[in-house]
Amino acid sequence: MSSAIYPGSFDPVTLGHLDIIRRSAEMFDEVIIGVLNNTSKTPLFSVEERVNMLSEVVSDIPNVRVESFGGLLIDFARQNGVKTIIRGLRAVTDFEYELQIAQSNRKVAPEIDTVFLTTSIDYAYLSSSIVKEYASFGVDVEQFVPAGVVDRIKEKYIR
């Protein structure tokens, strides 16, 4: 059985993330969405909220499951018996950063590979940071995130 992990903070999940998830689910028997619990950052949504949002968004994709993790991604991959990490790329700047991480992961965990998927052109500009920035100024983010996420974002910014 082929398995892969698609890691990220998903704060919040965007249509670009969902595009990568759906395409990954077509390539692998199982895709684990690894929601990073990064204690050095203050996310808009708690890790539990992000796991719940993602679980709802991918509920129609039977070979995808959502889990949170802390610490090193390679440790999470090993714990789940996964040898492939999926990363989405929007631009050259993403590639430089992601390549460095993939190479260092490969040095420490040579049994784990990273697969890069370029985002669909429709979402090449999109990031969770942009969504949060717009939402914080009252801009409707419906065109950027899955339908079930819009109201949750609005709730965070009600003044």
C-alpha positions in Angstrom: 0.0 0.0 0.0 1.4 3.4 -1.0 1.1 6.1 1.6 2.1 9.8 1.7 2.0 12.6 4.2 1.0 16.1 3.2 2.1 18.3 6.1 1.4 21.9 6.9 -0.1 24.3 9.3 -3.3 24.8 7.3 -4.2 27.9 9.2 -6.7 28.0 7.5 -7.0 25.4 4.8 -7.3 27.0 1.3 -8.6 25.8 -2.0 -4.9 25.5 -3.1 -4.4 23.0 -0.2 -7.5 21.1 -1.2 -6.2 20.9 -4.8 -3.0 19.3 -3.7 -4.9 16.9 -1.4 -7.3 15.8 -4.1 -4.5 15.2 -6.6 -2.3 13.4 -4.0 -5.3 11.1 -3.2 -5.3 10.0 -6.8 -1.6 9.1 -6.7 -1.5 7.2 -3.3 -3.6 4.6 -1.7 -3.5 6.7 1.5 -2.8 10.3 2.2 -2.3 11.5 5.7 -2.8 15.2 6.2 -0.3 16.1 8.9 -1.5 19.3 10.8 1.6 20.8 12.4 1.2 21.9 16.0 4.0 24.5 16.0 4.3 25.9 19.5 6.6 28.7 18.3 3.8 30.3 16.3 0.4 31.7 17.3 -2.1 30.4 14.8 -5.5 31.9 14.1 -7.1 28.4 14.7 -6.1 25.9 17.3 -4.7 22.6 16.1 -8.0 20.9 17.0 -10.0 23.5 15.0 -7.7 22.9 12.0 -8.0 19.1 12.2 -11.8 19.4 12.5 -12.0 21.8 9.5 -9.8 19.6 7.3 -11.6 16.5 8.3 -14.9 18.0 7.2 -13.4 19.4 4.0 -11.9 16.0 2.9 -14.8 13.8 4.2 -15.7 13.0 0.6 -12.2 11.6 -0.1 -12.1 8.0 1.4 -8.3 7.5 1.3 -7.5 10.7 3.2 -7.2 11.0 6.9 -6.2 14.0 9.1 -3.9 13.9 12.1 -2.0 16.5 14.1 1.6 16.2 15.0 4.4 18.1 16.7 8.1 17.8 16.4 9.9 16.6 13.3 8.1 15.6 10.2 10.4 12.7 9.6 9.6 11.3 13.0 5.8 11.6 12.2 6.4 9.9 8.9 8.4 7.0 10.5 5.7 6.6 13.2 3.1 6.1 10.4 5.3 3.9 8.2 5.3 6.5 5.5 8.2 7.0 3.1 6.8 9.9 0.9 6.2 13.5 1.9 4.1 15.7 -0.4 4.8 19.4 -0.7 3.0 22.0 -2.9 4.9 24.6 -4.8 3.5 27.9 -6.0 6.6 29.8 -7.1 10.4 29.6 -7.4 10.7 31.0 -3.9 8.7 28.0 -2.5 11.0 25.7 -4.4 14.2 27.1 -2.8 12.8 26.8 0.7 11.2 23.4 0.1 14.3 21.9 -1.6 16.5 22.8 1.4 14.1 21.1 3.8 13.7 18.1 1.5 17.5 17.7 1.2 18.1 18.0 4.9 15.2 15.5 5.6 16.8 13.1 3.1 20.2 13.5 4.9 18.7 12.6 8.3 16.1 10.1 7.0 17.4 8.6 3.7 14.4 6.3 3.5 12.0 9.2 3.1 11.5 11.0 -0.2 9.8 14.3 -0.9 7.5 14.7 -3.9 6.7 18.2 -5.2 3.4 19.1 -6.8 3.0 22.4 -8.5 -0.2 24.1 -7.6 -2.9 24.6 -10.2 -2.5 28.0 -11.8 -5.9 29.0 -10.3 -4.3 29.0 -6.9 -0.6 30.0 -7.6 -1.0 33.3 -5.7 -2.9 31.9 -2.8 -1.7 31.4 0.8 -3.2 31.1 4.2 -1.5 34.4 5.1 -3.2 36.2 2.3 -6.6 34.8 3.4 -6.0 35.9 7.0 -4.9 39.4 5.8 -8.0 39.9 3.7 -10.3 38.5 6.3 -8.8 40.8 9.0 -10.0 43.8 6.9 -13.4 42.4 6.3 -12.9 41.1 2.7 -15.0 38.2 1.8 -12.7 35.1 1.4 -15.2 32.8 -0.1 -13.2 32.5 -3.4 -10.1 31.4 -1.5 -11.3 28.7 1.0 -13.7 25.8 1.1 -17.3 26.8 1.9 -17.3 25.3 5.4 -14.3 27.4 6.4 -15.6 30.8 5.5 -17.9 31.2 8.5 -15.2 30.0 10.9 -12.8 32.6 9.5 -15.5 35.4 9.9 -16.1 34.3 13.5 -12.4 34.9 14.3 -12.5 38.4 13.0 -15.8 39.7 14.4 -15.0 42.9 16.2 
